[in-house]
Amino acid sequence: MNERTRMLDHYTTRVYKNRKDHVLQIENAPSSQEIAANTRTIPGIITNRGCCYAGCKGVVVGPLKDCLVITHGPIGCGYYSWGTRRNKAVAEPGGQNYLPYCFSTDMQESDIVFGGEKKLEQAIAEAVEIFHPAAIMICSTCPIGLIGDDVEAVAKRTEEKYGIKCIAFSCEGYKGVSQSAGHHIANNGLMKHIIGTGDKRPATKHAINILGEYNIGGDGWEQARILKRIGYEIVTVFTGDGSFQTMKNAHLADLNLVMCHRSINYVAEMMKDKYGTDWLKVNFIGVEATIQSLRDIAKYFDDPELTARTEEVIRDELANIADAVAYYKSKLKGKKAGIFVGGSRSHHYQALLRDFGVETIIAGYEFAHRDDYEGRQVLPTIKEDADSKNIENLVMTPDPQLYKQRYSDEKIEELRRELPLGTYAGMIRDMKDGHVVIDDFNHFETEQIIKLMKPDIFFSGIKDKYIIQKGGTPSRQMHSYDYAGPYAGFLGAVNFARDITMAIYTNAWAFVTPPWKNHSTLIGTVGTVGGDDHA
């Protein structure tokens, strides 16, 4: 047993036994090891997870640019979820973009005592008068569920009174294990109230939706640029730079591309069941990953002209970035990285790091389910979902008018042998022997695993970024890209390499002694200034 394995074993079996099943070291890669996931965080642990409201409003419905999203609850929840992920959007000609705004009912103590439905209706009236939205979405926070406001009834009255679409999401923060519960609630709402209500058919024969893309730092725009060069028509994006108006027509696309599996897989499956729309797992984070995804899409459509155009665009894009890739690879090859973020990013970014010779030795998710780690083939073996008691599980049947299956069942099975069609292999299979996977990292574990594994850079979320940097390890924040980006596609890969090269080679934090390592700051109130003892 090597030192690293011994220390991990000591931590999981002696120090924190109830975390043992959430921490594993890869053996016999490619591995099919089982990990515990989607369980409630232990009370008292400083977790890096978000809440159900964060998943619904902050991730899925918030980026819809022409939907006026009202946070029904205290102003803190609305303000904290306002603009934090940098979901870029530009209004369509003659359309609207509400992303720069923060709308909230600003619930006060008296509202909690006497109920907030009237205040919500007043807020909606003001929003309609000032902004004239085509759609309003209501996202409930914790106090709303506790006092029992009927937001569904308010949404129904709003539609009758103003003649606009109004959708209520009962996404109270405590409902469900983590923010993935909010994704599920949001997906259900989009499926029930928006998708399938439009009739604007695509103008081309290669029409696609992009699911699980939130246009952080402009990622979605870079993907759209490449896909449009090849000849695809993008019906809508779920939900970065997406809109209520385009999402209504999502069921008319020929294929769904799934980027973030965890945030949008429910919609992909429901659209397959109701409309017959196949979904393909893709990854546009990384040069080689982007190339593989583009070839997989072309193979699905099986059009020689489209395939030829795909190869032409790939050659052109690679030539454009060849010198930059070679330079940054010379600077980064041999470096080690850790990744702990949400969605599918802990998996996706390993592909991009590999492009530049960086090995990911630690990875984990904030709010994943076992299939995100192990692949969808384990779904039949997973016990009842921890969120199932609180969240409606929609069952879709083929729509008699709109259901269409592009290929025969035999053709679909043939494609599945070559493509990730309707499936996802999970993150663990791409990790090597000795690599460590941890579900729902907590604050203590973050510090311990960095001491143990000594990565050159650690990619994190918002809450844990600064403790990592103050400990002397550079960190890039992958939920909003630290005001950089885009990182998707070919040009995005170069942007990413530039940023992490600067972080590793200009690591100012390595020259700072954090307070917890400076003995003189821990000896009490006896004078300590700048590390000098003035007693």
Residue, then its C-alpha position, 0 to 999 in steps of 0.5 A: m500500500n503506497e503512502r497516498t492510498r494509506m492516507l486515504d484509507h486512514y481518512t475514510t475508515r478512521v477519521y470519517k467513516n460515514r464518508k467512506d463510500h463517497v471517496l474512492q481511488i481508481e483501481n484497474a482502470p477503466s473502472s466500473q467502481e461504485i460510489a455513493a452519491n445523491t445523498r443528503t449532506i451531513p449536518g454541520i459539514i461546510t459543503n460546497r453544494g447549492c440548494c434546490y432554488a439555485g438549481c432551478k432559478g440559478v441554473v436552468v430557468g434564469p438564463l432564459k432571456d425573454c422570461l421575467v423570473i421573479t424570486h418569491g422570497p427574501i431579497g437575499c436569495g434573488y440578489y445572490s442568484w442574480g448574474t453570478r454565472r455570467n449567462k450571456a445573452v443578446a435580445e432577438p430583434g424586437g425581443q427582450n432580455y431581462l438578464p440584467y435585472c433582479f426581480s424579487t418580492d422582497m418578503q419581510e417578516s410581516d409577509i411571512v406571518f400574514g402570507g405573501e400571495k398578495k405581494l407576489e400578485q402586486a409584483i407581477a402587476e408592476a412587472v407587467e406594467i413596466f416590462h410587458p413580458a411575454a412570459i413570467m416565471i415564479c421561483s419559490t424560496c424556503p420561506i414560501g414552502l414553509i408558510g404555504d403560499d399557493v404559487e400555482a394558483v397565483a400563476k393561473r390567475t396571472e394567465e387569466k388576467y394578463g393573457i401571458k404565460c406564467i409558470a410557478f416553480s415550487c423549488e424551495g431551497y430545502k426541497g431535495v438533496s441539492q441543486s440537482a433537485g431544482h434542475h428536475i423541477a425546472n425541467n418538468g416545468l419547461m416540459k409541461h408548459i413550454i416545449g411543444t406549444g410552438d409550430k415554427r418548423p426548421a428551415t433546414k433538414h439538419a435542425i438541432n437543440i443544444l441541451g445543458e448549455y448555459n452560455i457562460g462566458g459565451d460558450g454557447w455562442e462559440q459552439a453555435r459558430i462552429l455548428k452553423r459553419i457546418g450547416y446545422e440549424i439551432v432551434t433553441v438552446f437550453t437555456g443559455d441565450g435561449s428564449f421562451q419563444t424558441m423553446k416552444n419549437a424545440h420538439l420540431a428539431d431532428l436531434n438533441l445534443v446533451m452537454c450537461h447531463r445532470s442538469i437537463n437529462y430529464v428533458a432529453e428523456m421526456m422529449k424522446d418518449k413524447y416526441g421521438t427526438d433522439w439525444l446524443k451526448v456531446n462535449f464541446i469542452g476540449v479540442e479532441a472532444t469537440i472533434q469527436s462530437l462533431r463527427d458523432i453528430a455527422k454520423y447520426f445524420d448520415d449525409p455525405e455532404l454534411t460529413a465532408r463539410t464537418e471535416e473541412v471545418i475541423r481542418d480549418e479550425l485546427a490550423n487556426i489554433a495550431d501554433a497557440v496549442a503547441y505553445y501552451k502545451s509546452k508550458l503545461k505538459g506534465k502538470k497535475a490538476g484537481i476538479f470539483v464543480g457541478g454538472s458535467r464539468s468535472h468530466h468535460y474539463q478533463a478532456l480539455l486538460r488532456d489536450f495540453g498534457v495536464e493530468t486530472i488526478i482528483a475529480g468530483y461533483e457537488f450534486a451528481h447521481r451515480d450515473d454521472y460517475e458510473g454511466r447510465q447503465v447503472l440506472p436499473t441498480i440505483k435505489e429509489d431516488a432521494d428526491s423522489k418523495n418531493i419531486e414529481n416524476l413525469v411519465m411521457t407517452p407518445d404524442p399522437q400528432l407530434y411523435k416522429q422517430r427518425y430511424s427504425d429501432e434496428k437502425i437506432e441499435e446500430l447507431r448505439r454501437e458506434l455513438p453515445l446515443g441516448t446514453y452517457a458513460g460517466m466520468i469514472r471510466d475516463m480516470k486512471d489508476g491512482h486517481v481519486v474521486i470524491d462525491d460532495f467534497n466538503h471544506f475539510e476534505t478539500e484542504q486534506i486532498i490538496k495536501l495529499m495529492k499536491p495538484d498544480i492547479f485546482f478548478s473549483g466553484i465559488k465557495d471553495k475557490y479562495i481557501i484553495q488559493k490562500g493555501g498556495t494552490p492556484s484556482r480557477q472558478m469554473h462556474s463563471y470562469d472568473y470573468a473570462g471565457p469562452y472556454a468551449g470549442f477550438l478558440g475557447a480551448v486556447n483561451f482556457a490554456r492562456d488563463i491557466t498558464m497565467a495562473i500556474y506561472t504567476n501564482a502570487w498566492a504561493f508567496v503568501t503565508p495564510p493565517w492558519k500557518n502563521h504561528s504568531t497570529l494564533i497566539g492570542t491578542v498579544g500584538t502580532v503585526g505582519g507576522d512580527d511578535h511585538a509582545 
